[in-house]
Amino acid sequence: MRWLVTGAGGMLGQDVVDTLRGRGADVVALDRAALDVTRPDAVEAAFAEHRPDLVVNCAAYTAVDDAETDEEQALCVNADGPRLLARTCAASGARLLHVSTDYVFSGTARTSPYPEDLPPAPRTAYGRTKLAGERAVLAELPLTSAVVRTAWLYGVHGRSFVRTMLDLQARRDTVDVVDDQRGQPTWSADVAARIADLGPRLGPALHGVFHATNSGEATWYDLAREVFGAIGADPARVRPTSSEAFPRPAPRPAYSVLAHGRWREAGLPPPRDWRAALHEALPLIRP
């Protein structure tokens, strides 16, 4: 089976490629420069050249705040691109795993994890465009696609909240961190492993929406304190504050914890706790 990974230069894309190659898979890794998923001619050429059996779409417009004033471009990448990939997969017989986000939910008035089948209700341009991409993929490939939602990613590659905390603890006596947004800190390598596990199982008997985040829940403040403590810094140097202290163009979800019920159908255990993943990841991320 040949895998084709789009957006292979990003944090998650690199981890997906590394994970698959570590398992001995045949992988074609295409970053944005190698494949613009919004161009029909480029997608057609990539499929003709590489003939993938399974595509993992990690390509995305992820600038949450910029999307508020650039929704047309975000929609092009997050919805038109996935639709084009799905149609090309349908024509060639390939399967598709498409990465999405917790932002498809409202993030308000909820205190229990969002199940996979809960109707989405995005509040941001980014969330609307990602939901449009989900719907396009599931409509074009109803029996041979999966939408893999994730959130609060950090990893060895690229920028992340965890890397920022590691940097700030070395330069500041105290750090103010938001304590009124609750979610699931998630190591991108764990998401990559879930994608690698799900791919071979994907088909008429197993398809649809899956949530790939680490288990448990935390605020950004909780996560920052855990980072500080894990590297021997004093967690008391992290001070709680509210979202109002950091106003953004796009509202952040107050609660974006995702449920993991569908992994049982794939014969896989629930994802591990976020703290266990973080402590394994930090020695690889820390400069």
C-alpha positions in Angstrom: 0.0 0.0 0.0 1.3 3.4 -1.0 0.6 6.4 1.2 0.6 10.0 0.0 0.8 12.7 2.6 -0.1 16.3 1.7 1.1 19.2 3.9 4.1 17.0 4.7 6.2 20.0 5.8 4.0 20.9 8.8 4.2 19.7 12.3 1.7 16.9 12.0 2.6 16.1 8.4 6.2 15.5 9.3 5.2 13.2 12.2 2.8 11.2 9.9 5.6 10.7 7.4 8.1 9.7 10.1 5.7 7.3 11.8 4.7 5.6 8.5 8.3 5.2 7.4 9.3 4.0 10.8 6.7 1.2 10.2 8.2 0.4 6.8 5.4 1.9 4.8 5.8 3.2 1.2 5.3 6.9 1.7 5.2 9.9 -0.7 5.7 13.1 1.2 4.5 16.3 -0.5 4.8 19.7 1.2 3.0 22.8 0.0 5.8 23.6 -2.6 5.5 20.1 -4.0 1.7 20.0 -4.1 -0.9 22.8 -3.9 -4.1 20.9 -3.1 -6.2 23.7 -4.5 -4.9 23.2 -8.1 -6.7 20.5 -10.1 -3.8 20.1 -12.5 -1.3 19.6 -9.6 -3.5 17.1 -7.8 -4.1 15.1 -11.0 -0.4 15.1 -11.8 0.5 13.9 -8.3 -2.0 11.0 -8.4 -0.9 10.1 -11.9 2.8 10.0 -10.9 2.5 8.4 -7.5 -0.7 6.3 -7.7 -1.5 6.4 -4.0 -3.7 3.8 -2.3 -4.3 6.0 0.7 -4.0 9.8 1.1 -3.5 11.7 4.3 -4.5 15.3 4.0 -2.5 17.4 6.4 -2.6 20.5 4.2 -4.6 23.3 5.8 -5.0 27.1 6.3 -4.5 27.2 10.1 -4.1 31.0 10.8 -7.2 31.2 12.9 -7.2 34.9 13.4 -6.2 35.8 9.8 -9.1 33.7 8.5 -11.6 36.2 10.0 -10.6 38.7 7.3 -9.4 36.1 4.7 -12.2 33.6 4.8 -12.2 33.2 1.0 -8.6 32.0 0.9 -9.1 29.8 4.0 -12.2 28.2 2.3 -10.1 27.5 -0.8 -7.5 25.6 1.2 -9.7 24.0 3.9 -12.7 23.1 1.7 -12.0 23.3 -2.0 -8.7 21.5 -1.6 -10.1 18.5 0.4 -13.0 18.3 -2.1 -10.6 18.1 -5.0 -8.5 15.4 -3.2 -11.7 13.4 -2.4 -12.9 13.5 -6.0 -9.6 12.4 -7.3 -9.5 9.6 -4.7 -12.9 8.5 -5.8 -11.8 8.4 -9.4 -8.7 6.5 -8.7 -10.0 4.1 -6.0 -7.8 5.6 -3.2 -8.9 6.1 0.4 -8.6 9.5 2.2 -7.9 10.5 5.8 -8.6 14.2 6.3 -7.3 16.1 9.3 -9.8 18.5 10.9 -10.2 20.5 14.2 -12.2 21.1 17.4 -13.1 24.5 16.0 -16.0 22.9 14.2 -17.8 23.0 17.5 -18.9 26.2 19.3 -16.8 25.7 22.4 -19.5 27.3 24.5 -22.1 26.2 27.1 -20.7 22.7 27.5 -19.0 20.8 30.3 -18.7 17.2 28.8 -16.7 16.0 25.9 -18.0 16.5 22.4 -18.9 13.1 20.8 -18.1 12.5 17.2 -21.7 12.6 16.0 -22.7 15.8 17.7 -23.8 18.4 15.1 -21.1 21.0 14.6 -21.7 24.7 15.2 -18.5 26.7 14.4 -18.2 30.3 15.7 -15.2 31.3 13.6 -14.3 31.6 9.9 -11.6 29.0 10.4 -14.1 26.6 12.0 -16.6 27.2 9.2 -14.0 26.5 6.5 -12.8 23.3 8.2 -16.4 22.1 8.6 -16.9 22.7 4.9 -13.9 20.5 4.2 -15.2 17.7 6.4 -18.5 17.7 4.7 -17.0 17.8 1.2 -14.8 14.7 2.0 -17.6 12.7 3.6 -19.9 13.5 0.7 -17.5 12.6 -2.1 -16.1 9.5 -0.3 -18.9 8.3 2.0 -17.5 4.8 2.5 -13.8 5.2 2.1 -12.8 8.3 4.0 -12.2 9.4 7.6 -12.2 12.8 9.2 -9.7 12.9 12.0 -10.3 15.9 14.3 -7.5 17.0 16.6 -6.7 20.0 18.8 -4.1 21.8 21.0 -1.2 20.2 19.0 2.4 20.5 20.0 5.3 18.6 18.5 9.0 18.3 17.8 8.5 20.2 14.5 7.3 23.8 14.2 5.9 26.3 16.7 3.6 25.4 19.5 2.4 26.6 22.9 4.7 24.0 24.6 7.7 25.3 22.8 6.7 28.9 23.7 6.5 28.0 27.4 9.9 26.4 27.2 11.3 29.6 25.7 9.6 32.0 28.1 10.6 30.1 31.3 14.2 30.7 30.3 13.7 34.4 29.7 11.0 35.6 32.2 10.6 35.4 35.9 6.8 34.9 35.6 4.4 34.1 32.7 0.7 34.9 32.6 -1.3 32.2 31.0 -5.1 31.9 30.2 -7.0 29.7 32.7 -10.5 29.9 31.2 -10.1 27.8 28.1 -10.2 24.1 28.5 -9.1 21.5 26.1 -6.8 18.5 25.5 -3.0 19.1 25.0 -2.1 16.7 22.3 1.3 15.4 21.1 1.3 15.4 17.3 3.3 12.1 17.3 0.3 10.4 19.0 -2.0 11.7 16.3 0.3 10.4 13.6 0.3 7.0 15.2 -3.6 7.0 15.3 -3.6 8.0 11.6 -1.2 5.2 10.8 -3.3 2.7 12.7 -6.6 3.8 11.2 -5.5 3.9 7.5 -5.3 0.2 6.8 -8.6 -0.4 8.6 -10.5 2.3 6.6 -13.3 1.1 4.3 -17.0 0.4 4.1 -17.0 -1.2 7.6 -15.1 1.6 9.2 -15.3 5.2 8.1 -16.6 8.6 9.2 -15.4 10.9 12.0 -12.8 10.1 14.7 -11.4 12.3 17.4 -7.6 12.1 17.8 -6.6 14.1 20.9 -4.8 12.9 24.1 -7.2 12.0 26.9 -8.0 14.1 29.9 -8.4 17.8 29.9 -6.6 21.0 31.1 -6.5 24.7 30.7 -3.6 26.5 29.1 -2.5 27.4 32.6 -2.6 23.8 33.7 -0.5 22.9 30.7 2.1 25.6 31.3 2.5 24.5 34.9 3.0 20.9 33.9 5.7 22.0 31.4 7.5 24.1 34.1 7.3 21.3 36.6 8.5 18.6 34.2 11.7 20.5 33.4 12.5 21.4 37.0 11.2 25.0 36.9 8.9 26.4 39.6 5.2 26.0 38.5 4.4 29.0 40.7 6.1 31.2 38.2 3.0 30.6 36.0 0.2 33.0 36.9 -3.4 32.5 35.8 -5.3 35.1 33.8 -8.4 35.4 31.6 -8.9 35.4 27.9 -9.8 39.1 28.1 -6.1 39.7 28.8 -5.2 38.4 25.3 -8.0 39.6 22.9 -8.0 37.9 19.5 -10.0 38.6 16.3 -11.3 35.0 16.4 -13.0 33.9 19.7 -11.3 30.9 21.3 -13.4 28.0 22.6 -14.0 28.0 26.3 -14.4 24.3 26.2 -13.2 22.1 23.4 -12.7 18.6 24.9 -13.3 15.8 22.4 -14.7 12.3 23.2 -13.0 9.2 21.8 -15.8 6.7 21.6 -15.3 5.6 18.0 -11.8 4.1 18.5 -13.4 1.0 20.0 -14.9 0.3 16.5 -11.4 0.2 15.1 -10.2 -2.2 17.8 -8.0 0.5 19.3 -7.8 1.6 22.9 -8.6 5.2 23.9 -5.7 7.7 23.5 -3.4 8.0 26.5 -3.5 10.8 29.0 -2.1 14.1 28.0 0.4 14.3 30.9 2.0 10.9 29.9 2.4 12.1 26.3 3.8 15.5 27.4 6.4 14.0 29.6 7.6 11.6 26.9 7.6 14.5 24.3 9.4 17.2 26.3 13.0 15.7 26.1 12.6 15.7 22.3 11.2 19.2 22.1 13.3 21.0 24.7 16.2 22.9 23.1 
